[in-house]
């Protein structure tokens, strides 16, 4: 007797979503930090770097040097583009300072744009987010081709951008045509590193070192979109500096919270004395950030006005 009952087979297909993100950070009045830093991140790996001190876009992965073989003008073209963005960042920081009734002090503009590509379906999604001092101010709805102000202070840019058909066409081309093409080329150049499953990626840590503050009482934490992050955070011990001030670091494990346009801003709040910043301005302590995602680390006095 032969069993003729139908059998159902389940075929599991592993789909990988690849991403390319341009992360551009502009800042004002942060000591020893370039006013403009831009990086290109492919599937969580930084591939290119630009800053306003060197004023050159350079590869940060050896395999990205291969792009010159296919496109000899690539690095010159990218350098020119990001030099223009320096003025963009300065102009927008001044604009938002005025709209938020701010004067001097540390302020940060973060622009994150790029694309996601489904290697199974070929579907492409673009994104563009503008943040000021850690808060979303402007977001592009790529499908609707419409800019949306997340804060009333950004409404004038929303109206201006939505009336500019040339600008909308440029963003559409950059996010849905240029970006996926660059992403696929990068995946080919670095396939031994990039074309793995997500679980094969090594853990990635973002680290911030604050040094030169006193007295020693300091609370360090990470924030994203106004919410504190407590999981996957490792606090270093408080250490003495030779001049009587203190230093402390905090690390964040990125392996469990990857997202295509994740940009974290973390702020260090400290009990400051008059030796670490005036009552109205951020403290001028030395800050150092390490990691492949551009982050801004700030030390602020509790009584200061921001």
Secondary structure, 3 states (H helix, E strand, C coil): CCCCCCCCCCCCCCCCEEEEEEEEEEEECCCCCCCEEEEEEECCEEEEEEECCCCCCEECCHHHHHHHHHCCCHHHHHHHHHHHHHHHHHHHHHHHHHHCCCCCCCEEEEEEEEEEEECCCCCEEEEEEEEECCEEEEEEECCCCEEEECCHHHHHHHHHHHHCHHHHHHHHHHHHHHHHHHHHHHHHHCHHHHCCCHHHCCCCEEEEEEEEECCCCEEEEEEECCEEECCCEEECCCEECCCCCEEEEEEEECCCCCCCCCCCEEEEEECCCCCCCCCCCCCCCEEEEECCCCCEEEEEECCCCC
